[in-house]
């Protein structure tokens, strides 16, 4: 017999810290540069990618800082998709 009790649910999430990945360079603005990838992504592409991750990994229950604060369009798109 175990004396363990569960008092709080266990949740798995991911912190995207998208503000650091957001490119504010005037030559090529409003794109995300993911470390290790050679391709830049738009906010909509990032939203689609995050939704795909959440769908493929059902244990993920939250996504923290998924988009840069100034990328309002991508934030709306992500909320609609989720």
Long-range contacts (C-beta under 8 A, 24 or more apart in sequence): 11-61, 11-62, 12-59, 12-60, 12-61, 13-60, 13-61, 13-62, 13-63, 13-64, 14-53, 14-60, 14-62, 14-63, 14-64, 15-64, 15-65, 16-50, 16-63, 16-64, 16-65, 16-66, 16-67, 17-65, 18-46, 18-65, 18-66, 18-67, 18-68, 18-71, 19-65, 19-68, 19-69, 21-68, 22-68, 22-70, 22-71, 30-71, 32-68, 42-74, 43-67, 43-68, 43-71, 43-73, 43-74, 43-75, 43-77, 44-73, 44-74, 44-77, 46-74, 46-78, 47-74, 47-77, 47-78, 47-81, 48-81, 50-78, 51-78, 51-81, 51-82, 54-82
